[in-house]
């Protein structure tokens, strides 16, 4: 039985493209039929994947000085 590849070599641009495509797909699916949105498994899976991608990001925070977000 084949094993899954656990080592991926994706650039930041690749991840940005994936994230943009997922957001566009999610938007298209939610706008097509509002009533079916709550039961649409694809939208929930896309939302979950977008959340996992977001949680893996490393955000820059300066080591010295006062940090002002915004």
C-alpha positions as CSV (number, residue, x, y, z in Angstrom):
1,X,0.0,0.0,0.0
2,X,1.5,3.4,-1.0
3,X,2.3,5.9,1.7
4,X,1.3,9.6,1.7
5,X,3.9,12.2,1.0
6,X,4.3,14.2,4.2
7,X,7.0,16.6,2.9
8,X,5.7,19.4,0.7
9,X,7.8,22.1,-0.9
10,X,5.4,25.0,-1.4
11,X,6.5,28.6,-1.7
12,X,4.7,31.5,-0.1
13,X,3.3,32.4,-3.5
14,X,1.9,28.9,-3.9
15,X,0.1,29.1,-0.5
16,X,-1.2,32.5,-1.4
17,X,-2.6,31.2,-4.7
18,X,-4.2,28.2,-2.9
19,X,-5.7,30.5,-0.2
20,X,-7.1,32.9,-2.9
21,X,-8.6,30.0,-4.9
22,X,-10.2,28.6,-1.8
23,X,-11.7,31.9,-0.8
24,X,-13.1,32.4,-4.3
25,X,-14.6,28.9,-4.3
26,X,-16.1,29.4,-0.9
27,X,-17.6,32.8,-1.9
28,X,-19.1,31.3,-5.1
29,X,-20.7,28.4,-3.2
30,X,-22.1,30.6,-0.4
31,X,-23.6,33.1,-2.8
32,X,-25.2,30.5,-5.1
33,X,-27.8,29.4,-2.6
34,X,-28.0,30.8,0.9
35,X,-30.4,28.1,2.2
36,X,-28.1,25.2,1.1
37,X,-25.1,27.0,2.6
38,X,-25.6,25.7,6.1
39,X,-25.7,22.1,4.9
40,X,-23.0,22.3,2.3
41,X,-20.1,20.1,3.3
42,X,-17.7,21.6,0.8
43,X,-18.0,25.1,2.3
44,X,-17.3,23.7,5.8
45,X,-14.3,21.8,4.5
46,X,-12.9,24.9,2.7
47,X,-13.5,27.0,5.8
48,X,-11.7,24.5,7.9
49,X,-8.8,24.3,5.5
50,X,-8.5,28.0,5.4
51,X,-8.4,28.1,9.2
52,X,-5.6,25.5,9.3
53,X,-3.6,27.5,6.7
54,X,-4.0,30.6,8.7
55,X,-2.9,28.9,11.9
56,X,0.4,27.8,10.3
57,X,1.4,31.3,9.3
58,X,4.2,33.1,11.2
59,X,3.4,36.7,11.6
60,X,6.2,39.3,12.0
61,X,6.5,41.0,15.3
62,X,9.6,43.2,16.0
63,X,11.8,42.1,18.9
64,X,12.5,45.6,20.1
65,X,10.4,48.7,20.5
66,X,6.7,49.1,20.9
67,X,4.5,47.0,18.5
68,X,1.6,48.8,17.0
69,X,-0.7,46.5,15.0
70,X,-3.1,47.6,12.4
